[in-house]
Each structure stands twice: as structure tokens, then as C-alpha cells.
Amino acid sequence: QQLLGMSPTCLLPLFASIWPARALTPRTSSLRTRTAASASAPGGTLDALSASLPFLDAGMYTRDARYSGLGVTLTGREACAAAAHAWRDTLPSRLRNFAVDGMTVLPPDARNVIVCRYRLCFDAPVPPAVLPGQRRRLDAANLRIDGGRTRVTAVVAASLRLDRDGSRVCRHEEALVADPLAVGTSIAHFELLSARSAALQPGGQLELLREPLAYWSALRGMMRVELDEIRRRSESDEAAVLGGEGGVSDDEFEAAFRAYMVRIFAIGFVPPLAAFALAKVLLRVASDSVGLGAGGGG
């Protein structure tokens, strides 16, 4: 029951336009602040990674590298590097005033794993709040809104496992770590996931499907993050320790997502269909009454 009950915040993006205004030419920012806990790592890997993150170059991945994070799983150096290149080129153009801030990179631990954390900041459109619960949450969030947009931040934590030589990344994992149930964070997550997904969509004949597919992917990704957070909050400290990181399983997520879509369909389509059916019935009753009146008059 708790897993199936989504927060009103998750409904906000459903009423936003899935066709962003391409006519706007957003300004971009290259502001970065980086902190390294160590001045160097074997082969200068730490310095190189710190300078390249969050979008690594092909030369920093091993041939069989694997990337996993924010709803995307990739295998192979070419696939990982191509995705990073697409995100590097696309995110600043889709997310207004995009900036990478607060980059912190720690040196490799005993397992040869580098961990880092950074913030992605940008100006995001505020979706219209249609339902009463959405309006209350949006008002309570006290967002600074200017021209229909607000400054939001998505916090990303990453771990990079190095190969035996400690020179290249063989496993790259990323996760959103800020509270996904907060209104501002929810908006940031949806816009970020949508932009990342759109960057990976093929062009050509599928260009018209780019935005709908990106919207669908972002919706699923954000719901997965929220469900994992709900599960984490519902567990006791003992259960969290014994169960590890927890989170919902794939089967639980798919079941919850299907139930969510059925509910959205019911909210969006059942009332209009019921009104249409009622109108048809009333029209038929009125027509029959007129017919009976005419017959009685004859």
C-alpha cells in the first residue's frame, strides 16, 4: 500500500508540456568548484578524473567498462563514452544556466574505488499544479519563481572502480542522493532525467518520438527513485542494516508503475468519458420524450 501511494509531487510533471520551447537559447555556465582529498593518485588518475568529471572521456574507460546510474545502463567503452559526450553537449543546451558545482573527489580506497559527489544546478520550469494537493505542496515549498522558472539542484554521488593498474575506470555508478520527495528536488530530478534521456534518443525518423520517449523514461526513473526512498524510510534501523541498501525490486517497481498509470488514466480519462456517456443518455431520454409527446399529440 505504501509503495503504491505516490507523493503528490510525482504528479507535477504529468501536467507539464512534453514539448519544450526550442526557440529559447539558454545561457550556460561552466562554473565548477572542485576539491580533492589527495593531490595525486597512481598515474595521475585522480587528477585526470577530477578534471573530466562528470563526463568522462573515452580514454578513461576500459574496453569492457560498465556504466549504471539514473535509469541508464551501458556496457563497453564506446557506449559509455558516447553517452558522456551526448550529455556533455546536450545538458547545457536543454537545462537553462546549467552548472556543475561542488565537485568533491576522494582518492582510491583499498578496493581501488574512487567516490565523488557533485551538484548539477539549473533553472527549471515550474509545472502547473492542477490538483489541490499539488497546489498545497507547491505553496509550502516557497520556491523563488521568476518567469515561470526556479533554480533547482540535483545532487549526484558516484563511484568509479579502477582496473588493476589503477589507470582506467571499469565500473562507473551514479545515483541521485537528495530527498526525492521534496518539491524542488523532484522538479530537478525530472528535468535532469528527461534531458539525459533525450540526449540518448536516436535521431532521423524517430525525431518526433524523442520528447515523448524522454518524458516516459524520466517519469519511470523518478518514480523508481521515490519508491526506493519510501522503502528506505519505512524500514527500521535494524532492517536497513540486515537488508543492506534495500530499495524496491524490479517486479515491485513494475507493479507499482502499472497501478500508478491506471490511476492516472482513471483521473484523466474516466471523468470525461463518464460525462460524455451521461450526456448521451440525457440526449436519448430527451429525444424519446419529444417523440412520445409528438405521438400523443397525433
C-alpha positions in Angstrom: 0.0 0.0 0.0 2.8 2.4 0.9 4.7 1.6 -2.2 1.6 2.2 -4.4 0.8 5.5 -2.9 2.9 8.1 -4.8 3.5 11.5 -3.4 1.6 14.4 -5.0 4.9 15.8 -6.1 5.3 12.9 -8.6 2.2 14.1 -10.4 3.5 17.6 -11.1 5.5 16.7 -14.3 2.5 14.9 -15.8 0.9 18.3 -16.4 4.0 20.0 -17.8 4.4 20.2 -21.5 6.4 17.4 -23.1 7.4 19.7 -26.0 9.9 22.2 -24.6 10.3 25.6 -26.2 13.2 25.2 -28.6 13.1 28.8 -29.6 14.8 29.8 -26.3 18.5 29.9 -26.4 19.6 29.3 -22.8 22.7 30.8 -21.3 25.2 28.3 -20.0 27.7 28.4 -17.2 30.9 26.5 -16.8 31.3 27.3 -13.1 32.9 24.4 -11.2 34.4 24.2 -7.8 36.5 21.1 -7.2 38.0 19.7 -4.1 40.3 16.6 -4.0 41.3 14.9 -0.8 44.6 13.9 -2.3 46.8 15.8 -4.7 47.5 12.8 -6.8 46.7 9.1 -7.4 48.7 6.4 -9.2 49.4 7.5 -12.7 47.7 10.9 -12.1 44.3 9.1 -12.4 42.7 11.2 -9.6 43.7 14.5 -11.2 42.6 13.4 -14.6 39.2 12.1 -13.4 38.7 15.3 -11.3 39.3 17.4 -14.4 37.0 15.4 -16.6 34.0 14.6 -14.3 31.1 14.3 -14.5 31.5 13.4 -18.2 34.5 11.1 -18.7 36.4 10.8 -22.0 36.7 7.5 -23.9 40.4 7.1 -22.8 39.4 7.0 -19.2 37.3 3.8 -19.6 38.5 0.2 -20.0 37.3 -1.7 -23.1 34.7 -3.6 -21.1 33.7 -0.7 -18.9 30.1 -0.6 -17.5 28.1 2.4 -16.6 25.0 2.3 -14.4 23.0 5.2 -13.0 19.9 7.4 -13.2 18.0 4.8 -15.1 20.7 4.1 -17.7 22.9 1.0 -18.1 25.7 0.9 -20.6 28.4 -1.7 -21.5 31.6 -1.1 -23.4 34.0 1.9 -23.7 32.3 3.2 -26.9 28.8 3.2 -25.3 29.9 4.8 -22.1 32.0 7.5 -23.8 29.2 8.2 -26.4 26.7 8.8 -23.7 29.0 11.0 -21.7 29.7 13.0 -24.9 26.0 13.4 -25.6 25.3 14.5 -22.0 28.2 17.0 -22.1 26.8 18.6 -25.3 23.1 18.4 -24.6 22.5 19.2 -20.9 23.8 22.8 -21.1 21.5 23.5 -24.1 18.4 21.9 -22.5 18.8 23.0 -18.9 19.0 26.7 -18.7 22.0 28.2 -16.9 23.4 24.7 -16.3 26.4 24.5 -14.0 28.4 21.7 -12.3 29.2 22.8 -8.7 30.8 21.4 -5.6 32.7 18.6 -7.2 34.4 16.6 -4.4 36.6 13.6 -5.4 38.2 11.3 -2.8 41.3 9.2 -3.6 41.0 5.4 -4.3 40.3 3.2 -1.3 41.6 -0.3 -0.6 39.2 -1.7 -3.3 40.6 0.7 -5.9 37.3 2.7 -5.8 37.1 6.4 -6.2 34.0 8.1 -4.8 32.8 11.6 -5.6 29.8 13.9 -5.2 28.7 16.9 -7.2 25.8 19.2 -7.8 24.0 19.9 -11.1 22.3 23.3 -10.9 20.0 24.9 -13.5 16.8 26.9 -13.9 13.8 24.6 -14.3 10.2 25.3 -15.4 7.7 25.0 -12.6 4.9 22.6 -13.7 1.4 23.8 -13.2 -0.3 22.5 -10.0 -3.7 21.2 -11.0 -4.8 19.0 -8.1 -5.4 20.7 -4.7 -2.7 18.6 -3.1 -0.2 19.7 -5.7 -1.0 23.4 -5.1 -0.6 23.0 -1.3 2.8 21.3 -1.7 4.0 23.9 -4.2 2.9 26.8 -1.9 4.6 25.1 1.1 7.8 24.7 -0.8 8.3 28.6 -1.0 10.2 28.4 -4.3 11.6 31.5 -5.8 9.9 31.6 -9.2 11.0 34.1 -11.9 9.3 33.9 -15.3 7.8 30.5 -14.5 11.2 29.0 -13.6 13.0 28.3 -10.4 16.6 27.5 -9.6 17.0 23.8 -8.7 19.8 21.4 -7.7 20.3 17.7 -8.2 23.0 16.1 -6.1 24.8 13.1 -7.6 27.0 10.6 -5.8 29.3 8.5 -8.0 31.7 5.6 -7.5 34.4 4.7 -10.0 36.1 1.3 -9.8 39.6 1.4 -11.3 41.2 -1.5 -13.2 44.2 -3.4 -11.7 46.6 -0.8 -12.9 44.6 1.9 -11.3 44.7 3.9 -14.6 41.2 3.4 -16.1 37.6 3.1 -14.9 36.0 -0.3 -15.3 32.8 0.4 -13.3 31.0 3.7 -13.1 27.9 4.1 -11.0 25.9 7.2 -10.2 22.9 7.9 -8.0 20.7 10.9 -7.0 21.1 11.3 -3.3 19.0 14.4 -2.4 15.5 14.0 -0.9 13.4 13.0 -4.0 10.1 13.8 -2.2 10.9 17.5 -1.8 9.2 19.6 -4.4 12.3 21.5 -5.7 14.3 18.2 -5.8 11.5 16.4 -7.6 11.4 19.1 -10.3 15.2 18.9 -10.6 15.2 15.1 -10.9 12.5 15.0 -13.6 14.1 17.7 -15.8 17.6 16.1 -15.4 16.3 12.6 -16.2 14.3 13.9 -19.2 17.3 15.8 -20.6 19.6 12.8 -20.2 17.2 10.5 -21.9 16.5 12.9 -24.8 20.3 13.1 -25.4 20.4 9.4 -25.9 17.4 9.1 -28.2 18.2 8.3 -31.9 17.5 11.0 -34.5 16.3 10.6 -38.0 12.8 9.2 -38.4 12.4 8.8 -34.6 13.0 12.5 -34.0 9.3 13.1 -33.4 9.4 10.5 -30.7 12.4 11.9 -28.9 10.5 14.1 -26.4 7.7 11.6 -25.6 10.2 8.8 -25.0 12.4 11.1 -22.9 9.3 12.1 -20.9 8.3 8.4 -20.3 11.9 7.5 -19.3 12.1 10.4 -16.9 8.7 9.5 -15.3 9.8 5.9 -14.7 13.2 6.9 -13.4 11.8 9.5 -11.0 9.1 7.1 -9.7 11.8 4.5 -9.1 13.8 6.9 -7.0 10.8 7.9 -5.0 9.8 4.3 -4.4 13.3 3.5 -3.2 13.2 6.5 -0.8 9.7 5.4 0.5 11.0 1.9 1.2 14.1 3.2 2.9 12.1 5.5 5.2 9.7 2.7 6.1 12.4 0.3 7.2 13.7 0.2 10.8 17.3 0.8 11.5 17.8 -3.0 12.1 16.1 -3.9 8.9 18.2 -1.4 7.0 21.4 -2.9 8.4 20.3 -6.5 7.8 18.9 -5.8 4.4 21.7 -3.7 3.0 20.8 -0.8 0.8 17.2 -2.0 0.3 15.1 -0.4 -2.3 12.2 -2.0 -4.3 12.8 -4.9 -6.6 12.2 -4.7 -10.4 8.9 -6.7 -10.0 7.7 -4.4 -7.2 8.5 -1.3 -9.3 6.7 -2.6 -12.4 3.6 -3.5 -10.4 3.6 -0.1 -8.7 4.2 1.7 -12.0 1.3 -0.1 -13.7 -1.0 0.7 -10.8 0.1 4.4 -11.0 -0.6 4.6 -14.7 -4.0 3.0 -14.2 -4.8 5.6 -11.6 -3.6 8.5 -13.8 -5.7 7.1 -16.7 -8.7 7.0 -14.4 -8.2 10.6 -13.2 -7.6 11.9 -16.7 -10.0 9.9 -18.9 -12.8 8.3 -16.8 -14.5 11.6 -15.7 -14.7 13.0 -19.3 -15.9 9.6 -20.6 -18.5 9.4 -17.8 -19.7 12.9 -18.6 -19.9 12.0 -22.3 -21.9 8.9 -21.6 -24.2 10.8 -19.3 -24.8 13.4 -22.0 -25.6 10.7 -24.5 -28.1 9.2 -22.1 -29.7 12.5 -21.3 -29.9 13.3 -25.0 -31.5 10.0 -25.7 -34.1 10.5 -22.9 -34.9 13.9 -24.2 -35.2 12.6 -27.7 -37.5 9.8 -26.6 -39.6 12.3 -24.6 -40.0 14.6 -27.6 -41.0 11.5 -29.7 -43.6 10.4 -27.1 -45.0 13.9 -26.9 -45.4 14.1 -30.7 -47.1 10.7 -30.8 -49.5 11.7 -28.0 -50.4 14.9 -29.9 -51.2 13.0 -33.0 
